[in-house]
């Protein structure tokens, strides 16, 4: 029982220390993993851009990245 509690204390201490430097590590263009940013924000922006391009009848290229496969293959 106490062993699990010790892991929780260590993990909380590490997460608080990481919180101070994580914004310096993650680029400002990323839309997730930072406080105040949501994973779906980039999806909404992409949808707005696509709608605007269709409305103005502009040409463009869009591609979708499968994030699950991307994160599984990063080492």
C-alpha positions as CSV (number, residue, x, y, z in Angstrom):
1,X,0.0,0.0,0.0
2,X,2.7,2.5,0.9
3,X,4.7,1.5,-2.2
4,X,1.9,2.8,-4.5
5,X,1.7,6.0,-2.4
6,X,5.4,6.6,-2.8
7,X,5.1,6.3,-6.6
8,X,2.2,8.8,-6.6
9,X,4.3,11.3,-4.6
10,X,7.3,10.9,-6.9
11,X,5.1,11.2,-10.0
12,X,3.4,14.4,-8.6
13,X,6.7,16.0,-7.8
14,X,8.1,15.2,-11.3
15,X,5.0,16.5,-13.0
16,X,5.2,19.8,-11.1
17,X,8.8,20.2,-12.1
18,X,8.0,19.4,-15.7
19,X,5.2,21.9,-15.8
20,X,7.7,24.7,-15.3
21,X,9.8,23.7,-18.4
22,X,7.3,22.0,-20.7
23,X,6.3,25.2,-22.5
24,X,10.0,25.8,-23.4
25,X,10.3,22.2,-24.8
26,X,7.1,22.1,-26.9
27,X,7.0,24.4,-29.9
28,X,4.4,27.2,-29.9
29,X,2.9,25.7,-33.1
30,X,1.8,22.5,-31.4
31,X,-1.8,22.5,-30.4
32,X,-1.8,20.0,-27.6
33,X,0.0,18.9,-24.4
34,X,0.1,22.5,-23.0
35,X,-2.3,24.2,-20.6
36,X,-4.9,26.3,-22.5
37,X,-4.4,24.4,-25.8
38,X,-6.7,21.6,-26.9
39,X,-6.0,18.7,-29.3
40,X,-9.0,19.6,-31.4
41,X,-8.0,23.2,-31.9
42,X,-5.9,22.4,-34.9
43,X,-8.8,20.3,-36.4
44,X,-11.1,23.3,-36.1
45,X,-8.6,25.6,-37.7
46,X,-8.0,23.2,-40.6
47,X,-11.8,22.9,-41.1
48,X,-12.1,26.7,-41.2
49,X,-9.3,27.0,-43.8
50,X,-10.8,24.2,-45.9
51,X,-14.2,25.9,-45.9
52,X,-12.6,29.3,-46.8
53,X,-10.7,27.8,-49.7
54,X,-13.9,26.1,-51.0
55,X,-15.8,29.4,-50.7
56,X,-13.2,31.4,-52.6
57,X,-12.6,28.5,-55.0
58,X,-8.9,28.4,-54.4
59,X,-6.7,25.4,-55.0
60,X,-4.8,23.7,-52.2
61,X,-3.4,20.5,-50.8
62,X,-4.5,19.0,-47.5
63,X,-3.2,15.8,-45.9
64,X,-4.2,13.9,-42.8
65,X,-1.7,12.3,-40.5
66,X,-2.7,9.3,-38.4
67,X,-1.4,10.5,-35.0
68,X,-1.8,7.0,-33.4
69,X,0.6,5.5,-36.0
70,X,2.9,8.5,-35.8
71,X,3.4,8.3,-32.0
72,X,3.8,4.5,-32.2
73,X,6.7,4.8,-34.6
74,X,8.6,7.7,-32.9
75,X,11.7,6.5,-31.0
